[in-house]
Each structure stands twice: as C-alpha cells, then as structure tokens.
C-alpha cells in the first residue's frame, strides 16, 4: 500500500501533471528509445508517429493519479494493459526501464517543480502499479502455459487458407506448424503476429480472432490500410500479409489474449446487441458465432455498418447466422452506398447508426451492448446509447490500436 504522504503528494501534483501529460509522455518515449533501444521493438511506430501512443499513456497516467486513493477503480484498465503486455511478451525486467525514463521525463518537463520529495512519491506510486501489473501478467502467462495446446512466447504457424472477404479485407486461416492442438480461448480475444518485414523493422501486431473457438485453425481477417499523405508508415504488416505472404508461408503467433470477451455460458439468456463498424466486425463475429452455438437461447441483434458492398466484409457470415436461428436478427447499414446497394437486399438502410435506428433495431431497455469500430463510429454510437438511457455498465467496447477515450 502507498503511504498517506505519497497519496497526498500525488493528489496535489495531479493538475500540473495533467496539464503537461502529453509533453511528459513524448519526452518519455524519446528518452527510453534513445537509452534502451532494445524496447523499441515492442512499440508500433505508426502509433508513435501519429501521437496515439503518447496520448494513450498520458491518459493512463492521469487516470492513475486521479484514482491514487481508489485503485479498485483501475481494475479494468490494469486488465487491459496486462493482456496487451502479455500479447507482446513484456516481462518483469522491463518495468524498471520504464520507471527510470518516466521519472527522468517528469524532471525534464517539470523542472524545479519536480522536487526530490515529489519524484520519490511518484517513484513509490509507479512501483506499486508496476507490481500490480507484474503479478497479473505472471498469472496470465501461467494460465496460457497450463492450457492444453497452450504456450508462451511465439509458436510457428502456417497459412492454410487465404480468402478475400471484400476489396480491402482478406481472411487468413492459420494452423500450427507442429500439428499440435490449439488452446481454448474466449471469443473476442486476439493473437499477436510477428514476421520480418523485407524493408522496415516492425513490432508485432495484434489481430482479433474472427471465428469462434473450437476450430483446428485461428482465423484473422485483415484490412488493407491506405498510405498516409505524409508518407508515414501505415499498415506495414497488414499490407505485407496481403501482398507478401501466401498459402504455405509461415509466421510466428502469440497465444490468444484480450479482455474484450464474452462467455456464452454466462449470458443467462439476456439479450445481446453487437454494433460493428468496418473491420470492427471481427471480434464481434467471433462472439456472435459462439453465442449461436451455445446451449442457452440468447436473443442476439447484430448491427453492421460499412461504407458499401465493395468494402463490406464478412457480411455473408453475419447474415447466415440469422437464417439459422430465430433468436438472431441482423441489420446492415451503408453510409456511402453504391447505386445497386439500396433496394437490392445488400443493406437495410442508407446512412449511419442513429439513436432512432438503435431504438428500432435493438432492445435498448435490457440488452448488453458490445461495440467495436473506428473512433467516429464509436463516439456516435456511444452518444446515442447515452441519449437512450443505456447505462454504461451495459456497454463494452474495444479500440484497435492505443486505447482512446470516447467523448461524453
């Protein structure tokens, strides 16, 4: 536990830290990559270039300082971080590196205001949080290893099938090169893919498993990313999977991780509403398929938003679920439909997912909502759910990339 003195100091400095948080985190990454370049391999440099990683860390620091006297409030955030760390292979020995450079960055930015007493208090607070994460990550690593077919680190997989799902999305069916079993996982989890890019050193990437557990393969459905206008790296691994790898090629895969999951046995028949935007359909489809197979009859509503039929991925699988179960309803909405998309059965509505659409299509009074998609989609849908009076305790969501906040 933290000393009362440390708690009071952290509370006092929280406004100043919040005002300078992104400056501190930018300086932190600069120092760490220069002083310990070996850890750079854990970080997606596209997120560094965009500033997303710096903003995410700044938000995490502010949240920790704000709840320094109520750490239970941070349990969901700690679980998200621990799962992400385990997907990348972060170990106990990496935490002192982070702590050293974080304290140094605070000194650099805050100057004389960062007194020895303040730095000591922040060091104590960091040490406690680090130990909480280390303990949880040790448990996750142990659980992964203990599962039948489980492992830690990376395991060699072979691309067994490669199937286009739309003009910009391709599914990869991955099987273990050692022909040994795959571990059970929770629908909604992701795997980590590591491969050598031919021209640019890259970090491992996380991809949601887009099919239900229980198959003899892992399936990831990967979106091709367009180049950025400023020439910054974007989609290096995703695009290389599309263009550089084919059936029979191999890659390294980490065990399933992630806290954005659903347990089909624990729904107790309560209605579930999945709201998917673009490639955000991948974890939600795995959840929906698992629920459709479960013994408990769960009413399911699946709303999928896409631009148009050319880029609409996995829609046929979503539709198929509705034909197999009277408890499963689907709605497809395109915001930029092609001329033959409307009135032909390809979509149910033109536009975006609005409050009115949610009221009409989903059981807003008692459903559990699962959201995944790009930030504008998530912001709009979350705002609509709030206006409809849906308690945030009934809403779960996941971002791809650095964790973001949804504006209220």
C-alpha positions in Angstrom: 0.0 0.0 0.0 1.0 3.6 -0.6 1.9 5.8 2.3 -0.5 8.6 3.1 2.2 11.1 2.4 2.6 9.7 -1.1 -1.1 9.8 -1.8 -1.4 13.4 -0.7 1.6 14.5 -2.8 0.3 12.7 -5.9 -3.1 14.3 -5.4 -1.5 17.7 -5.1 0.5 17.4 -8.3 -2.2 15.8 -10.4 -3.5 19.0 -12.0 0.1 20.1 -13.0 0.9 16.6 -14.4 -2.4 16.5 -16.3 -1.7 19.9 -17.9 1.7 18.6 -19.1 0.9 14.9 -19.6 1.5 14.6 -23.3 4.7 16.6 -23.2 5.9 14.3 -20.5 5.0 11.1 -22.4 6.6 12.4 -25.6 9.8 13.1 -23.7 9.5 9.7 -22.0 9.4 7.8 -25.3 12.3 9.9 -26.7 14.5 9.1 -23.7 13.5 5.5 -23.5 14.1 4.7 -27.2 17.5 6.5 -27.0 18.6 5.0 -23.7 17.2 1.5 -24.2 16.7 1.0 -27.9 16.0 -2.8 -27.3 12.5 -2.0 -26.1 11.6 -0.1 -29.3 10.6 -3.4 -30.9 7.6 -3.6 -28.6 6.1 -0.4 -30.0 4.1 0.2 -33.2 6.0 3.2 -34.7 2.9 4.3 -36.7 1.2 4.9 -33.4 4.3 6.8 -32.2 4.2 8.9 -35.4 0.5 9.7 -35.0 0.9 10.6 -31.3 -1.7 8.0 -30.4 0.6 6.1 -28.1 1.7 9.2 -26.3 -1.9 10.3 -25.8 -2.9 6.9 -24.5 0.0 6.8 -22.0 -0.8 10.3 -20.9 -4.4 9.3 -20.3 -3.3 6.3 -18.3 -1.0 8.3 -16.1 -3.8 10.9 -15.4 -6.2 8.1 -14.6 -3.8 6.5 -12.1 -3.0 9.8 -10.4 -6.7 10.7 -10.2 -7.6 7.3 -8.6 -4.5 7.1 -6.5 -6.6 6.6 -3.3 -9.1 4.2 -5.0 -7.1 1.7 -7.1 -10.0 -0.7 -7.5 -11.5 1.7 -10.0 -8.5 1.0 -12.2 -9.0 -2.8 -12.3 -10.5 -2.9 -15.9 -7.6 -0.7 -17.1 -5.0 -2.9 -15.4 -6.5 -5.9 -17.1 -6.4 -4.3 -20.5 -2.8 -3.3 -20.0 -1.8 -6.7 -18.6 -3.4 -8.6 -21.5 -1.7 -6.3 -24.0 1.7 -6.7 -22.3 1.4 -10.5 -22.3 0.5 -10.4 -26.0 3.8 -8.7 -26.7 6.0 -10.6 -24.3 6.6 -7.8 -21.8 8.4 -9.1 -18.7 9.2 -8.1 -15.1 12.6 -6.8 -16.1 11.1 -4.2 -18.5 9.4 -2.3 -15.7 12.5 -0.7 -14.2 13.4 0.7 -17.6 10.0 2.4 -18.0 10.2 3.7 -14.4 13.7 5.2 -14.9 12.8 7.1 -18.1 9.4 8.2 -16.8 10.8 9.8 -13.7 13.5 11.4 -15.8 10.9 12.8 -18.3 8.9 14.3 -15.4 12.1 16.0 -14.2 12.9 17.3 -17.7 9.4 18.8 -18.2 8.5 20.0 -14.7 12.0 21.4 -14.0 12.5 22.7 -10.4 8.8 22.0 -9.6 9.7 18.3 -9.6 11.4 18.3 -6.2 13.1 15.2 -4.7 10.1 14.7 -2.5 7.7 14.7 -5.5 9.9 12.3 -7.5 10.2 10.0 -4.6 6.4 9.9 -4.3 5.9 9.3 -8.0 8.5 6.5 -7.8 6.6 4.8 -5.0 3.3 5.2 -6.8 4.9 3.7 -10.0 6.4 0.9 -8.1 3.0 -0.2 -6.7 1.3 -0.1 -10.1 4.2 -1.9 -11.7 3.9 -4.7 -9.1 0.2 -5.0 -9.6 0.8 -5.4 -13.4 3.6 -7.8 -12.9 1.6 -10.0 -10.6 -1.4 -10.1 -13.0 0.8 -10.7 -16.0 2.6 -13.6 -14.3 -0.8 -15.2 -13.7 -1.8 -14.7 -17.4 1.5 -16.3 -18.6 0.9 -19.3 -16.2 -2.7 -19.7 -17.4 -1.6 -19.6 -21.1 1.1 -22.3 -20.5 -1.2 -24.5 -18.5 -3.9 -24.8 -21.1 -4.0 -27.9 -23.3 -2.2 -26.8 -26.5 -1.1 -23.6 -24.8 2.2 -21.8 -24.9 4.1 -18.7 -24.0 6.0 -16.5 -26.4 5.7 -17.4 -30.1 4.7 -20.5 -32.0 5.2 -21.2 -35.7 2.0 -21.2 -37.8 1.4 -21.9 -41.5 -1.1 -20.0 -43.7 -3.5 -22.8 -44.6 -6.0 -20.7 -46.5 -6.2 -17.1 -47.7 -9.7 -15.9 -48.7 -10.8 -12.4 -49.8 -13.8 -11.0 -47.8 -14.1 -7.7 -49.7 -11.9 -5.4 -51.8 -9.9 -4.4 -48.7 -10.2 -7.3 -46.3 -8.7 -10.8 -46.5 -9.1 -13.7 -44.1 -6.0 -15.8 -43.1 -6.6 -19.3 -41.8 -3.6 -20.2 -39.6 -2.6 -23.7 -38.5 0.2 -24.7 -36.1 3.3 -25.9 -38.0 3.8 -28.6 -35.3 0.3 -30.0 -35.9 -0.4 -29.9 -32.2 -3.8 -28.8 -30.7 -4.9 -25.2 -30.3 -5.8 -23.9 -26.8 -9.3 -22.9 -25.9 -9.9 -19.1 -25.9 -12.7 -16.7 -25.3 -14.5 -15.2 -28.3 -13.3 -11.6 -28.7 -9.7 -12.3 -28.0 -6.8 -11.5 -30.3 -3.5 -13.1 -31.3 -0.1 -11.4 -31.9 1.6 -11.9 -35.3 5.3 -11.4 -35.7 7.1 -11.5 -39.0 10.1 -10.0 -40.7 9.1 -7.1 -43.0 11.5 -7.1 -46.0 12.4 -3.4 -45.8 11.4 -1.9 -42.5 11.9 -3.3 -38.9 8.5 -3.6 -37.3 7.0 -4.6 -34.0 4.5 -7.5 -33.5 0.8 -6.7 -34.4 -2.4 -7.8 -32.7 -5.3 -9.1 -34.8 -8.7 -10.2 -33.5 -9.7 -13.8 -34.0 -12.7 -13.5 -36.3 -14.0 -17.0 -36.0 -15.4 -18.9 -32.9 -13.2 -21.1 -30.7 -13.1 -24.9 -31.2 -11.8 -25.0 -34.8 -8.5 -26.5 -35.8 -7.3 -23.1 -37.0 -7.0 -19.5 -36.0 -8.6 -17.0 -38.4 -7.7 -13.4 -38.6 -9.4 -11.0 -41.1 -7.1 -8.2 -42.0 -7.9 -4.9 -43.6 -5.5 -3.4 -46.2 -4.5 0.1 -45.0 -4.1 3.0 -47.4 -0.9 5.0 -47.4 -0.8 8.2 -45.4 -0.5 11.5 -47.2 2.7 12.5 -45.3 4.4 9.2 -46.1 4.4 7.9 -42.5 4.4 4.2 -42.0 0.9 2.8 -42.1 -0.3 -0.8 -42.2 3.1 -2.2 -42.9 2.3 -5.7 -41.5 -1.3 -5.7 -42.6 -0.4 -4.8 -46.2 2.5 -7.2 -46.2 0.2 -10.0 -45.2 -2.0 -9.1 -48.2 0.8 -8.8 -50.7 3.8 -10.6 -49.4 2.5 -13.8 -47.9 0.6 -16.7 -49.4 -0.7 -20.2 -48.6 2.1 -22.3 -47.3 4.1 -19.4 -45.8 4.8 -19.3 -42.1 4.8 -16.7 -39.4 5.1 -16.5 -35.6 2.0 -16.3 -33.5 1.5 -15.5 -29.8 -1.3 -17.1 -27.7 -4.8 -15.6 -27.5 -5.0 -12.5 -25.2 -7.5 -9.7 -24.5 -10.2 -8.7 -22.0 -12.9 -7.7 -24.6 -14.7 -11.1 -24.4 -18.0 -12.7 -23.9 -18.7 -16.0 -22.1 -21.6 -17.7 -23.9 -22.4 -19.8 -20.8 -22.8 -16.7 -18.6 -25.3 -14.6 -20.6 -28.3 -16.2 -18.8 -30.4 -15.6 -21.8 -30.1 -11.8 -21.6 -30.3 -10.0 -25.0 -27.0 -9.1 -26.6 -26.6 -6.3 -29.2 -23.5 -6.2 -31.3 -22.7 -2.9 -33.0 -19.9 -3.3 -35.6 -18.3 -0.5 -37.7 -16.0 -1.6 -40.6 -13.2 -4.0 -39.6 -14.5 -3.8 -36.0 -16.8 -6.7 -37.0 -14.0 -9.2 -36.4 -14.2 -9.8 -32.6 -17.9 -9.3 -32.6 -18.5 -12.0 -35.2 -16.5 -14.5 -33.2 -18.7 -13.6 -30.2 -21.9 -14.0 -32.2 -20.9 -17.3 -33.7 -20.1 -18.6 -30.2 -23.4 -17.5 -28.8 -25.3 -19.0 -31.7 -23.7 -22.4 -30.9 -24.3 -22.1 -27.1 -27.0 -24.1 -25.4 -28.5 -21.0 -23.8 -31.0 -19.3 -26.1 -29.7 -15.8 -26.2 -31.6 -13.1 -28.2 -29.0 -11.5 -30.5 -29.1 -8.4 -32.6 -26.2 -7.7 -34.9 -25.9 -4.2 -36.5 -23.1 -3.9 -39.0 -22.1 -0.6 -40.6 -19.9 -0.2 -43.7 -19.3 2.2 -46.5 -20.8 0.0 -49.2 -20.9 -3.6 -50.6 -17.3 -3.4 -52.1 -15.7 -3.0 -48.7 -18.4 -4.8 -46.6 -16.5 -7.7 -45.1 -17.9 -10.9 -43.5 -21.5 -9.8 -44.1 -22.5 -13.1 -45.6 -21.4 -14.9 -42.4 -23.4 -12.4 -40.3 -26.5 -12.9 -42.5 -26.1 -16.7 -42.4 -26.4 -16.7 -38.6 -29.8 -15.0 -38.8 -31.0 -17.8 -41.2 -30.0 -20.5 -38.7 -31.6 -19.1 -35.6 -34.9 -17.3 -34.9 -33.1 -15.6 -32.0 -30.7 -13.9 -34.3 -31.5 -10.6 -36.1 -29.2 -8.6 -38.4 -29.3 -5.1 -39.8 -26.8 -3.8 -42.4 -26.3 0.0 -43.0 -24.2 1.7 -45.6 -23.1 5.3 -45.3 -21.8 5.6 -48.9 -23.8 3.0 -50.9 -23.2 2.2 -54.5 -26.0 2.6 -57.0 -27.1 -1.1 -56.8 -26.7 -1.4 -53.0 -30.0 0.2 -52.0 -33.2 -1.7 -52.6 -31.4 -4.9 -53.6 -31.1 -6.6 -50.2 -27.5 -5.7 -49.7 -28.3 -3.3 -46.9 -31.3 -2.5 -44.8 -30.7 1.3 -44.6 -28.6 4.1 -46.0 -26.8 6.4 -43.6 -25.3 5.9 -40.2 -26.3 4.2 -37.0 -28.5 6.8 -35.3 -30.4 6.9 -32.0 -33.6 6.2 -33.8 -32.1 3.2 -35.6 -30.9 1.8 -32.3 -34.3 2.3 -30.7 -35.9 0.5 -33.5 -33.4 -2.3 -34.0 -32.1 -3.2 -30.5 -33.7 -3.9 -27.1 -32.3 -0.8 -25.5 -34.0 -1.4 -22.2 -32.2 -4.6 -21.2 -29.6 -5.6 -23.7 -25.8 -5.9 -23.2 -24.1 -3.8 -25.9 -20.8 -4.7 -27.5 -19.2 -2.1 -29.7 -16.1 -2.2 -32.0 -15.2 0.1 -34.9 -13.4 3.3 -35.8 -13.4 6.2 -33.4 -16.1 8.3 -35.1 -18.4 5.3 -35.2 -17.8 4.5 -31.5 -18.3 8.1 -30.5 -21.5 8.5 -32.4 -23.0 5.2 -31.2 -22.0 5.7 -27.6 -23.6 9.2 -27.6 -26.8 7.7 -29.0 -26.8 5.0 -26.3 -26.4 7.6 -23.6 -29.3 9.6 -25.0 -31.4 6.4 -25.0 -30.7 6.0 -21.3 -28.5 2.9 -21.6 -26.4 2.5 -18.5 -22.6 2.4 -19.3 -22.4 -0.7 -17.2 -24.3 -2.5 -20.0 -21.8 -1.2 -22.7 -18.5 -2.8 -23.5 -16.2 -1.6 -26.3 -12.8 -2.1 -27.8 -10.5 0.1 -29.9 -7.9 -1.2 -32.3 -4.5 0.5 -31.5 -3.8 2.7 -28.5 -6.6 2.9 -26.0 -8.7 6.0 -26.5 -11.4 7.8 -24.6 -14.9 8.2 -26.0 -16.0 11.8 -25.6 -19.1 12.3 -23.4 
